[in-house]
């Protein structure tokens, strides 16, 4: 048993953050299904919103886990989260409409097993280990499913392995120009992994405050979403991809400004260092 | 290294009840795989389990220093277990994946050499920076004498530190760890690639050449995911820093081998289910 390091007191309880993150993420990912119902691709960006919800929730789970001295640094929690999440998510995409729910269930089973292995077999003896690794695995699976459905406009396995390319003006179906065939999923993996582990790693310390860490998480999520929006130009119509990019960019600008505000609030003092001015008439 | 400076967790010894439960979970995973993917899938899963156990064992050899090593207060490479293992193992995995067409043994060898080479270069440059950049000699804090070269350490060890630099035994450990990690990662990749190459053409009724990118990419992303899971579980076992095979913490490896085998078994079962269901 290790010493519990105190993190910020008060704030929103973890249970409420988990509920908001899980429900918000699932609802947003399911909203991408409007693509199928309406026959457009314009609703793809909801996948990215779902991933941001999952990142926001996962950050608080990492904070709860890492407030115990796990001895391996914060990034390792992000790596195991996405590493197990990708396995659950890829199997879940085979389930058709039930994919997001399936991802949660499969990830929960994997997460409980991994948590048991860490807590009992490896003798970590951390009270929250099993629960937090389960949450992190679910969050990892939802992040990947959200970003993947944003990039391709669908959360079905077949749409992720098959794409189409124009060959001398003729549309040809191909497996290599697709989310999985083109290994775009590996980029999404790292984008999600960095976004989930960075916020607490950056904000931890005696002056850590929950709203600032959570705002940093949302900011990282939208930053990754911008990159996914750029990748979605390869799979979606230009209009849908531009809409996703605008949503991600506006979200990122807003959360970034808020984060800077909160950082200034928590700072002891800050200096708005201006760029060095050129003297008039040249140096 | 704990980011928050909490005391390292993880007592010594094996928890027998939990280990037995873990092995039962492993056998259940094997049984389910046999049920849905018959003998071929089960053999592939056994390969994946061996690969995972190799990763779990290999990571214990890697000299991990964490943040204290960056300040010259502990021996080893100045980063966390998960990052180092991912760096070495993924380098090996890419090497093995590149050689996958040249046959099973060649690909495994290429993966092992790739991982070992990555760690050899890392350890060399770490020592160059320690010795010529930071001006500190290599001295282990856990043993008085290097088991291979016989060099003595105590007179070079600064007071108040746990040793510093990267002694020869740690260098050798790093190369062995990278080799085992690369071998394990490549083994997982090759087994999964075999399963997908056999199943995907039948599943989607297309020639293998067309669906090959999907098979390679699926096997690759699953291998990366499983590698990271095994590396982080091993990192949890080490809890922080380890100097290499001469460190007392090295004796904890049976726990990590059990945990990595069970985790690989369950994750491998899920990965095979993607095409078997």
Interface residues (C-beta under 8 A of the other chain):
Chain A: X1 X2 X3 X4 X5 X66 X67 X68 X69 X70 X71 X72 X73 X74 X75 X76 X77 X79 X80 X82 X83 X84 X85 X86 X87 X88 X90 X91 X94 X106 X110 X113 X114 X116 X117 X118 X120 X121 X122 X123 X124 X125 X126 X157 X161 X174 X175 X176 X178 X180 X181 X182 X183 X185 X186 X189 X201 X204
Chain B: X1 X2 X3 X4 X5 X6 X7 X8 X9 X10 X11 X13 X15 X17 X18 X19 X21 X22 X25 X66 X80 X81 X82 X83 X86 X206 X210 X211 X212 X213 X214 X217 X218 X220 X221 X222 X224 X225 X226 X227 X228 X229 X231 X232 X233 X235 X236 X237 X238 X239 X240 X255 X256 X258 X259 X262 X263 X266 X267 X270 X271 X273 X274 X277
